[in-house]
Amino acid sequence: MTIGSRRTGWRRAALGAGIGALSMGSAFAGNIFGSLPSTTDGYATWDSDMINVESVAETGADVYVAVLDTGLVPHWRDYFPASRVATHLGKGFVQPVSFKARNADPCGLDISVGKMREATWVGSTGSTHGTHVASTILGYSYRSNFDAVAGFPLPPIMVRGIAPEVTVIPVRVLADYQLPALPKCGTGVPAQTLVFGTDEMIAAGINYVTDLAIAGHRPMVINMSLGGGALADVEKAALDRAIANGVIVVASAGNEGEAGMGYPGAYAPVISVGSVGWTGEWLYPGAGPRYRMWWLQYPDAPMLPGSGEVADATAVDDVYVSDFSSRELPGQQLDVLAPGSWVRGPFAGDPGYNHLPWWSKGIGDLVGNNGGNFYYVGGTSMASPHVASLAALMLQKNPALTQAEVESILKGSALPIPAAGSRDFFDFSEPGSVSWDEDCEGTPCNAVGAGLVQADAALTATP
C-alpha cells in the first residue's frame, strides 16, 4: 500500500565554538520582550533587506497568516510576542499511520492508515520546523550563548519579522511517525522517526483555515512550507475551495533542484516560491571570511559596521539561485523567488523541545546535552514565509485582493533574475560557487520564475 505524504526539507547549522571565558551577567527574568505587541521595532536581517522590507510602512496588521506545518513548540512565548499568535484558533490534524516489517521481505514495510482526528496545534517533537517558519513572519526575541563565546556578546534583542503585526494561526498538519528497525535489510536499518503528513491531513488543515475565513477571520493567508511528489484529489479540492473563498495560498517549491517541484507548490493556482541566497553571506562586510554575525543589522559594538546590509537597490549580481531550489519542469509552475539560504531563527532542540531558554543564565547549551535555540536553516521552506508575509502586507493595504491579483502583483514587481547564471560565494566554511540554467538533465526547466520578490515594488503596485 502507498500513501500520499508531505514532508519538510531543510538544512541547518548551530555554529558552536570553544567556550573560553564567558561572562553572562545577571539572569533575565523570562522573555523581557514577551509583553510587547510585535517585533516592529526590532533589528533587520539580510533577508529582509534583500527584499526591501525596510522601505514599506505596512506591517501586516489585521491580517491572519495560517502556518500549516509541524505546529509551534510549547515554549513559543520564549520567541514570539504573545498577542501575535492566535492559540484559540490553532488546531492539529493527525492520521495514524503504522509501519510493520515484512517477514518475507527484509527491506519491506506494510503500511496501515487509520481515521483522521483533530489534535492540538502544539508541535511535533521530531521537528520544530514550524516555529522557524513562523519566526520569519513574526520576528523573534534573540540572544545566543554561541555568539558570546565567539566574541559577539550581544544583549537580548528583537529581530524584526517580515510582517511583524500579522496574527499567526498555528495549524499542525505534519506529525511524528515511527519506522521500525530492519536488521536484515542489507547491513541493517535502525529504527527512526519521520515527520510527515498525509494528503488527508493537509487537506483537513486547508479546509479548516478556509472555514475560519468564511466565518470572518480575514484577510487570510496560508503558508505551506511542505511538499510531496503528487497532488491528491482531496488536497486539490481543498486548495481550490480555499482560493475560491478568498484565501491566499503560498507554498514552497521544493528542495529537489533539477528533479523538479513538489506539490502543492507546482500546482498553478498556488503561489510557489523558490530560494535564493546572498553572495555576501558569511563574509566580513566588504572583505573576506569568516564572519558569524553577517546576517544581522545591529549598529553597535561588538558588531562590525555594515553587518547584514545588502546593497540598495538590490543588485542582481548579489543574488544566487540556491542549488537545492526546485526547478520548474514541464507541467509545473514556479512563480517567484525569495531568500531561503542560511535564514537565522529559532529551531529549538534536536529532536523535540529540549532547550535552554535564551533568557536564562545557564550555559548548558554550550557544555551539556541541552539543545540550543537558534540555527541557520536553508530550504524553500524558509523562502515561502517571506512571500506569505508580503501577501499579508499587500492585504493590509487592500483586503479585497484575490489570489490571482496577489500573484500577478508579486510577479510583475519582482526583480528579474537571469534564466542562466553563476555566482561565487562563501559556503559556510569555504569558498564555493553555484550555477543554474534552463537544462535539467536534458529537460527544459526554469529556476527563476518571475524573479526575486521586492516588497517596496509590490506595495507600490498594490491598488
PAKE-197781 format. One line per field, with one value per residue (C-alpha): y negated, x, z negated; residue number from 1; residue in one letter. Coordinates in Angstrom, 3 decimals. Last residue first. Example, Ala and Ser with C-alpha at 12.3 -4.5 7.8 and 13.67 -1.06 7.14 Angstrom:
<rs>
yy c(1.060, 4.500)
xx c(13.670, 12.300)
zz c(-7.140, -7.800)
resi c(2, 1)
resn c(S, A)
</rs>
This chain:
<rs>
yy c(-49.402, -47.263, -48.223, -50.376, -47.538, -45.088, -47.499, -48.087, -44.406, -43.101, -39.429, -37.864, -36.701, -35.869, -32.150, -31.646, -28.018, -27.189, -23.845, -22.199, -18.502, -17.143, -16.717, -19.895, -22.470, -26.081, -27.215, -27.446, -27.886, -27.856, -28.591, -27.912, -29.334, -27.525, -27.302, -28.346, -28.488, -31.685, -32.937, -32.811, -33.186, -31.538, -32.294, -31.081, -32.338, -35.722, -37.050, -39.619, -41.723, -41.104, -43.736, -41.909, -38.582, -39.818, -41.875, -38.977, -36.532, -38.904, -39.579, -35.875, -35.054, -37.874, -41.296, -42.681, -43.407, -46.196, -47.811, -45.151, -42.589, -43.713, -43.360, -39.886, -38.858, -40.058, -37.796, -34.781, -35.658, -35.657, -32.597, -30.636, -31.236, -29.367, -26.181, -26.715, -25.497, -26.685, -26.971, -28.933, -27.922, -29.355, -27.867, -25.413, -21.878, -20.748, -17.993, -19.815, -22.333, -25.018, -24.527, -24.018, -27.552, -28.851, -32.379, -32.056, -34.382, -32.121, -29.326, -26.120, -23.692, -20.233, -20.600, -17.590, -16.369, -18.134, -21.024, -24.518, -25.855, -29.595, -31.711, -32.530, -32.054, -30.382, -30.231, -30.785, -34.385, -34.718, -33.557, -33.792, -31.840, -28.327, -26.451, -22.737, -20.865, -20.923, -21.246, -24.192, -23.952, -23.042, -25.114, -22.862, -24.737, -28.058, -30.751, -33.499, -37.188, -39.915, -40.210, -41.057, -44.123, -45.023, -48.788, -49.176, -46.905, -44.167, -45.157, -42.263, -43.816, -47.152, -48.385, -45.452, -44.098, -44.260, -47.096, -48.991, -49.102, -45.647, -44.516, -40.735, -38.009, -38.544, -37.771, -34.739, -36.358, -34.219, -35.259, -38.145, -41.856, -44.287, -43.404, -40.305, -37.356, -34.505, -35.621, -38.384, -36.495, -36.367, -33.363, -32.476, -30.021, -29.080, -30.118, -28.966, -30.999, -28.287, -28.385, -26.546, -23.471, -23.091, -24.413, -21.862, -19.811, -19.365, -20.883, -19.376, -16.902, -19.789, -21.005, -18.749, -21.220, -22.102, -24.987, -26.235, -27.206, -30.313, -30.299, -33.497, -32.722, -34.453, -31.718, -30.388, -30.142, -27.976, -25.759, -25.173, -24.258, -21.855, -20.183, -19.800, -18.226, -15.623, -14.920, -14.141, -16.334, -14.378, -14.245, -15.910, -19.316, -21.445, -25.072, -25.740, -29.324, -30.176, -33.818, -35.179, -38.627, -37.611, -35.700, -36.177, -32.706, -32.100, -32.747, -30.271, -27.685, -28.190, -27.590, -24.298, -23.276, -23.809, -21.841, -18.983, -18.872, -18.582, -15.795, -13.958, -14.058, -12.515, -14.490, -13.993, -13.787, -10.546, -8.880, -6.079, -2.447, -1.322, 0.176, 3.244, 4.197, 5.023, 5.204, 7.892, 5.514, 3.548, 1.285, -0.004, -3.344, -5.649, -8.552, -12.136, -14.666, -17.242, -19.014, -21.260, -24.530, -27.529, -30.724, -33.746, -37.236, -39.768, -42.623, -41.677, -41.064, -40.471, -39.897, -42.093, -40.503, -41.561, -41.926, -40.459, -41.882, -40.912, -39.163, -38.822, -37.260, -33.667, -32.764, -35.401, -34.378, -30.775, -31.977, -33.370, -36.112, -36.663, -37.506, -36.766, -38.027, -37.439, -36.077, -34.698, -33.355, -31.392, -29.236, -28.574, -27.504, -25.254, -23.383, -22.365, -18.733, -15.278, -16.552, -17.694, -20.873, -22.139, -22.686, -20.050, -17.241, -16.559, -13.026, -11.251, -7.519, -4.985, -4.162, -0.822, -0.264, 2.993, 2.497, 4.151, 4.400, 7.933, 9.107, 12.335, 11.340, 7.865, 5.057, 3.168, -0.527, -2.400, -5.587, -7.341, -10.467, -13.713, -17.140, -19.989, -23.239, -26.817, -29.316, -29.861, -29.935, -33.088, -34.023, -37.717, -38.723, -36.558, -38.243, -35.437, -33.745, -32.407, -32.587, -29.568, -27.351, -24.670, -24.485, -25.527, -23.343, -20.987, -22.884, -24.747, -28.325, -30.314, -34.003, -36.380, -40.078, -42.882, -44.459, -43.064, -45.603, -48.123, -51.127, -49.850, -50.604, -48.426, -45.399, -45.833, -42.191, -41.831, -43.848, -41.371, -38.559, -40.287, -40.960, -43.890, -44.732, -45.031, -47.965, -46.091, -42.996, -42.954, -43.771, -43.809, -41.611, -38.897, -41.250, -40.550, -36.834, -35.348, -37.088, -37.616, -36.295, -38.615, -38.802, -36.005, -36.400, -33.825, -32.984, -30.132, -28.137, -26.898, -27.468, -26.022, -27.057, -25.740, -24.790, -23.759, -22.065, -21.910, -19.811, -19.420, -16.474, -15.806, -12.379, -10.313, -6.769, -3.548, 0.000)
xx c(-4.026, -0.963, 1.843, 3.609, 3.269, 4.877, 7.692, 8.550, 8.348, 10.555, 10.159, 13.099, 12.386, 9.416, 10.210, 13.927, 14.991, 13.077, 13.409, 13.771, 14.643, 18.052, 19.419, 17.730, 18.535, 17.433, 20.396, 21.762, 25.180, 26.735, 30.199, 32.115, 34.663, 34.924, 33.270, 29.640, 29.582, 31.378, 30.139, 30.895, 27.919, 26.616, 23.931, 21.078, 17.482, 18.765, 16.990, 14.228, 13.488, 9.819, 7.082, 5.084, 5.444, 4.260, 1.479, 0.209, 0.278, -1.630, -4.182, -4.700, -5.194, -7.698, -7.136, -10.043, -8.007, -6.071, -3.273, -3.315, -3.728, -0.475, 1.380, -0.142, 0.979, 4.465, 4.367, 3.322, 6.257, 8.810, 7.085, 7.904, 11.661, 12.371, 10.606, 12.440, 15.380, 18.154, 18.370, 20.814, 20.027, 18.729, 17.670, 20.340, 19.784, 20.686, 23.276, 25.871, 28.690, 27.454, 23.684, 24.026, 25.372, 22.939, 21.714, 18.340, 16.886, 17.803, 15.805, 17.874, 16.339, 14.857, 11.586, 11.970, 14.840, 17.154, 16.035, 14.905, 14.847, 14.529, 15.742, 18.541, 17.997, 21.014, 19.624, 15.914, 15.587, 12.722, 11.980, 8.799, 6.195, 7.358, 4.701, 4.696, 3.548, 7.021, 9.665, 10.023, 13.248, 13.387, 15.744, 18.576, 21.286, 20.097, 19.683, 22.241, 21.780, 24.428, 24.820, 21.128, 21.641, 19.171, 18.772, 20.271, 23.209, 22.510, 23.425, 23.776, 26.699, 27.703, 29.667, 31.029, 29.175, 30.668, 29.779, 26.756, 24.606, 22.963, 21.906, 22.109, 23.134, 26.893, 27.216, 29.489, 32.054, 34.508, 35.522, 36.653, 36.032, 33.210, 31.353, 33.036, 31.668, 29.356, 26.737, 27.723, 26.797, 23.232, 20.944, 17.885, 15.041, 11.919, 8.367, 5.037, 1.819, -0.828, -3.145, -0.523, 0.004, 3.798, 3.736, 1.142, 3.108, 6.826, 8.969, 11.552, 14.440, 16.771, 16.853, 14.855, 14.276, 10.634, 8.647, 7.404, 3.768, 1.560, -2.262, -4.326, -7.794, -10.617, -13.253, -12.446, -8.801, -9.659, -12.064, -9.495, -6.867, -9.225, -10.225, -6.564, -5.834, -8.586, -7.630, -4.045, -1.240, 1.945, 5.588, 5.281, 5.586, 5.942, 6.420, 2.707, 1.738, -1.962, -3.085, -6.360, -7.953, -9.970, -11.293, -14.974, -16.557, -15.690, -12.044, -12.168, -13.800, -10.974, -8.477, -10.170, -10.330, -6.578, -5.803, -8.097, -6.477, -3.000, -4.127, -5.917, -2.840, -0.851, 1.593, 5.264, 7.902, 9.873, 11.319, 13.829, 14.516, 17.902, 18.493, 20.734, 23.721, 21.406, 17.885, 18.119, 18.017, 15.024, 14.262, 10.718, 9.617, 7.974, 5.791, 5.821, 3.302, 2.786, -0.584, -0.334, -2.176, -0.685, -2.658, -0.366, -1.779, 0.067, 1.916, 5.523, 5.111, 8.736, 9.719, 12.091, 14.742, 14.271, 17.303, 18.891, 22.388, 25.012, 28.153, 29.896, 33.300, 32.658, 31.791, 29.068, 27.553, 27.263, 25.494, 22.786, 20.212, 17.069, 13.401, 11.574, 10.267, 6.641, 6.857, 10.384, 9.755, 6.698, 8.880, 11.312, 8.449, 7.029, 10.334, 10.469, 10.963, 10.509, 8.576, 5.786, 4.155, 1.384, -1.564, -3.509, -5.417, -8.341, -8.704, -8.349, -9.004, -6.213, -3.649, -1.874, 1.513, 3.370, 7.114, 9.737, 13.530, 13.697, 10.876, 9.172, 8.724, 7.510, 8.261, 5.240, 4.532, 1.675, -0.025, -2.482, -3.987, -3.396, -4.930, -3.969, -5.683, -4.908, -7.765, -7.516, -3.720, -3.969, -0.254, 0.685, -0.529, 2.058, 5.019, 7.175, 10.414, 10.269, 6.490, 6.786, 7.521, 5.064, 6.861, 4.666, 2.854, 4.622, 3.357, 0.352, 1.102, -2.136, -1.421, -4.144, -4.251, -5.301, -1.824, 0.502, 3.261, 2.766, 5.107, 7.416, 11.091, 12.565, 11.006, 13.420, 13.544, 17.281, 16.973, 14.505, 16.912, 19.986, 18.355, 16.577, 16.586, 13.379, 10.977, 8.136, 8.772, 5.186, 2.799, 5.417, 4.613, 7.105, 10.050, 11.682, 11.369, 11.811, 13.541, 16.927, 19.855, 22.664, 25.962, 26.856, 30.613, 32.241, 35.927, 36.860, 33.888, 35.124, 32.529, 29.265, 27.829, 24.261, 23.885, 20.737, 19.495, 15.890, 13.094, 9.565, 7.379, 4.077, 2.534, 0.486, 0.111, 1.184, 0.000)
zz c(5.715, 4.953, 7.369, 4.769, 2.290, 4.706, 5.595, 1.953, 1.030, 3.837, 4.785, 6.637, 10.194, 12.422, 12.226, 11.555, 11.993, 15.169, 16.898, 20.304, 19.887, 20.905, 17.391, 16.229, 18.891, 18.387, 16.295, 12.756, 11.219, 7.769, 6.498, 3.328, 0.940, -2.389, -5.804, -5.403, -1.591, -0.684, 2.682, 6.395, 8.697, 11.853, 14.400, 16.538, 16.582, 15.430, 12.313, 12.803, 9.694, 8.929, 9.380, 12.057, 10.296, 6.912, 8.498, 10.613, 7.716, 5.440, 8.197, 8.953, 5.288, 4.876, 3.340, 1.304, -1.828, -0.055, -2.080, -4.793, -2.032, -0.428, -3.727, -4.157, -0.666, -1.584, -4.637, -2.561, -0.286, -3.100, -4.553, -1.345, -1.300, -4.555, -3.434, -0.137, -2.158, -4.465, -8.251, -10.364, -13.918, -17.172, -20.494, -21.547, -22.716, -26.222, -26.046, -28.096, -27.815, -25.452, -25.606, -29.348, -29.648, -32.251, -32.925, -31.265, -28.630, -25.723, -27.344, -27.445, -25.008, -24.602, -22.690, -20.484, -18.383, -18.194, -20.390, -19.496, -15.970, -16.498, -13.571, -11.138, -7.397, -5.794, -2.226, -1.653, -0.482, 2.012, 5.569, 7.630, 9.626, 10.433, 12.390, 13.274, 16.400, 17.958, 15.199, 12.837, 10.868, 7.207, 5.040, 3.834, 5.728, 4.366, 7.038, 6.498, 5.723, 5.374, 9.170, 9.488, 7.340, 4.590, 4.642, 2.139, 1.305, -1.236, -4.786, -7.213, -9.065, -7.519, -10.510, -12.505, -15.509, -19.001, -19.017, -17.703, -14.573, -14.587, -11.118, -11.437, -8.941, -8.792, -12.504, -12.176, -9.927, -8.022, -5.501, -3.335, -2.824, -2.105, -5.286, -6.754, -4.827, -5.874, -3.341, -0.948, 2.226, 0.968, 1.333, 3.385, 2.929, 4.877, 4.040, 5.427, 5.424, 5.819, 8.869, 10.985, 8.810, 8.509, 4.937, 3.777, 4.653, 5.250, 7.948, 10.259, 10.211, 11.119, 7.530, 5.214, 2.396, 3.008, 4.493, 1.128, 0.828, 0.766, 0.677, 0.421, -0.942, 0.932, 0.858, 4.336, 3.281, 0.280, 2.243, 4.997, 2.416, 0.622, 3.904, 4.874, 1.497, 1.824, 5.441, 4.473, 5.797, 6.435, 5.328, 1.968, 0.354, -2.716, -3.675, -3.379, -4.201, -4.156, -4.017, -5.386, -5.226, -7.120, -10.090, -9.290, -9.481, -5.814, -6.690, -9.569, -7.287, -4.792, -7.584, -8.478, -4.812, -4.403, -7.555, -6.534, -3.088, -4.616, -6.945, -4.129, -1.906, -4.745, -6.849, -7.559, -10.274, -10.343, -13.438, -13.014, -13.785, -12.501, -9.041, -8.849, -6.728, -3.849, -5.239, -7.927, -10.909, -9.617, -12.576, -12.839, -11.393, -13.905, -12.834, -14.054, -12.737, -9.999, -9.653, -12.715, -12.213, -14.034, -13.380, -13.118, -13.598, -11.490, -13.176, -12.399, -8.658, -7.554, -11.174, -13.150, -15.358, -18.966, -21.175, -24.309, -24.674, -22.117, -23.310, -19.915, -20.577, -19.505, -23.092, -23.057, -19.732, -20.971, -24.098, -21.830, -22.402, -20.389, -20.616, -17.374, -14.045, -13.073, -9.521, -9.545, -13.056, -11.887, -9.611, -12.474, -14.742, -12.022, -11.660, -15.327, -14.329, -15.848, -18.855, -16.551, -17.613, -19.818, -17.455, -19.408, -17.762, -15.468, -14.191, -10.852, -10.854, -10.499, -7.842, -7.589, -5.986, -5.422, -5.187, -3.038, -3.415, -4.843, -2.545, -3.631, -7.274, -6.479, -8.920, -10.181, -9.703, -11.320, -10.181, -12.480, -10.892, -12.736, -12.323, -14.643, -15.531, -16.496, -16.675, -20.429, -20.034, -17.952, -17.979, -17.776, -21.230, -22.993, -21.309, -19.886, -20.957, -24.523, -24.124, -21.807, -24.811, -23.659, -20.288, -17.384, -14.862, -12.452, -9.389, -8.085, -9.172, -8.954, -8.362, -9.519, -8.595, -10.961, -10.938, -8.268, -8.941, -6.126, -6.018, -3.299, -2.581, -5.342, -3.628, -0.723, 0.457, -0.172, -3.384, -4.899, -4.040, -5.400, -8.770, -10.417, -14.112, -16.098, -16.333, -14.624, -16.744, -17.990, -20.840, -23.603, -26.587, -25.665, -25.165, -28.535, -27.871, -31.329, -34.204, -32.589, -34.594, -35.571, -33.743, -31.348, -31.312, -29.084, -29.041, -26.747, -25.486, -22.138, -19.467, -18.206, -14.880, -15.005, -11.356, -9.468, -6.343, -5.234, -3.756, -5.052, -4.190, -2.519, -2.108, 0.275, -0.952, 0.667, 0.000)
resi c(463, 462, 461, 460, 459, 458, 457, 456, 455, 454, 453, 452, 451, 450, 449, 448, 447, 446, 445, 444, 443, 442, 441, 440, 439, 438, 437, 436, 435, 434, 433, 432, 431, 430, 429, 428, 427, 426, 425, 424, 423, 422, 421, 420, 419, 418, 417, 416, 415, 414, 413, 412, 411, 410, 409, 408, 407, 406, 405, 404, 403, 402, 401, 400, 399, 398, 397, 396, 395, 394, 393, 392, 391, 390, 389, 388, 387, 386, 385, 384, 383, 382, 381, 380, 379, 378, 377, 376, 375, 374, 373, 372, 371, 370, 369, 368, 367, 366, 365, 364, 363, 362, 361, 360, 359, 358, 357, 356, 355, 354, 353, 352, 351, 350, 349, 348, 347, 346, 345, 344, 343, 342, 341, 340, 339, 338, 337, 336, 335, 334, 333, 332, 331, 330, 329, 328, 327, 326, 325, 324, 323, 322, 321, 320, 319, 318, 317, 316, 315, 314, 313, 312, 311, 310, 309, 308, 307, 306, 305, 304, 303, 302, 301, 300, 299, 298, 297, 296, 295, 294, 293, 292, 291, 290, 289, 288, 287, 286, 285, 284, 283, 282, 281, 280, 279, 278, 277, 276, 275, 274, 273, 272, 271, 270, 269, 268, 267, 266, 265, 264, 263, 262, 261, 260, 259, 258, 257, 256, 255, 254, 253, 252, 251, 250, 249, 248, 247, 246, 245, 244, 243, 242, 241, 240, 239, 238, 237, 236, 235, 234, 233, 232, 231, 230, 229, 228, 227, 226, 225, 224, 223, 222, 221, 220, 219, 218, 217, 216, 215, 214, 213, 212, 211, 210, 209, 208, 207, 206, 205, 204, 203, 202, 201, 200, 199, 198, 197, 196, 195, 194, 193, 192, 191, 190, 189, 188, 187, 186, 185, 184, 183, 182, 181, 180, 179, 178, 177, 176, 175, 174, 173, 172, 171, 170, 169, 168, 167, 166, 165, 164, 163, 162, 161, 160, 159, 158, 157, 156, 155, 154, 153, 152, 151, 150, 149, 148, 147, 146, 145, 144, 143, 142, 141, 140, 139, 138, 137, 136, 135, 134, 133, 132, 131, 130, 129, 128, 127, 126, 125, 124, 123, 122, 121, 120, 119, 118, 117, 116, 115, 114, 113, 112, 111, 110, 109, 108, 107, 106, 105, 104, 103, 102, 101, 100, 99, 98, 97, 96, 95, 94, 93, 92, 91, 90, 89, 88, 87, 86, 85, 84, 83, 82, 81, 80, 79, 78, 77, 76, 75, 74, 73, 72, 71, 70, 69, 68, 67, 66, 65, 64, 63, 62, 61, 60, 59, 58, 57, 56, 55, 54, 53, 52, 51, 50, 49, 48, 47, 46, 45, 44, 43, 42, 41, 40, 39, 38, 37, 36, 35, 34, 33, 32, 31, 30, 29, 28, 27, 26, 25, 24, 23, 22, 21, 20, 19, 18, 17, 16, 15, 14, 13, 12, 11, 10, 9, 8, 7, 6, 5, 4, 3, 2, 1)
resn c(P, T, A, T, L, A, A, D, A, Q, V, L, G, A, G, V, A, N, C, P, T, G, E, C, D, E, D, W, S, V, S, G, P, E, S, F, D, F, F, D, R, S, G, A, A, P, I, P, L, A, S, G, K, L, I, S, E, V, E, A, Q, T, L, A, P, N, K, Q, L, M, L, A, A, L, S, A, V, H, P, S, A, M, S, T, G, G, V, Y, Y, F, N, G, G, N, N, G, V, L, D, G, I, G, K, S, W, W, P, L, H, N, Y, G, P, D, G, A, F, P, G, R, V, W, S, G, P, A, L, V, D, L, Q, Q, G, P, L, E, R, S, S, F, D, S, V, Y, V, D, D, V, A, T, A, D, A, V, E, G, S, G, P, L, M, P, A, D, P, Y, Q, L, W, W, M, R, Y, R, P, G, A, G, P, Y, L, W, E, G, T, W, G, V, S, G, V, S, I, V, P, A, Y, A, G, P, Y, G, M, G, A, E, G, E, N, G, A, S, A, V, V, I, V, G, N, A, I, A, R, D, L, A, A, K, E, V, D, A, L, A, G, G, G, L, S, M, N, I, V, M, P, R, H, G, A, I, A, L, D, T, V, Y, N, I, G, A, A, I, M, E, D, T, G, F, V, L, T, Q, A, P, V, G, T, G, C, K, P, L, A, P, L, Q, Y, D, A, L, V, R, V, P, I, V, T, V, E, P, A, I, G, R, V, M, I, P, P, L, P, F, G, A, V, A, D, F, N, S, R, Y, S, Y, G, L, I, T, S, A, V, H, T, G, H, T, S, G, T, S, G, V, W, T, A, E, R, M, K, G, V, S, I, D, L, G, C, P, D, A, N, R, A, K, F, S, V, P, Q, V, F, G, K, G, L, H, T, A, V, R, S, A, P, F, Y, D, R, W, H, P, V, L, G, T, D, L, V, A, V, Y, V, D, A, G, T, E, A, V, S, E, V, N, I, M, D, S, D, W, T, A, Y, G, D, T, T, S, P, L, S, G, F, I, N, G, A, F, A, S, G, M, S, L, A, G, I, G, A, G, L, A, A, R, R, W, G, T, R, R, S, G, I, T, M)
</rs>
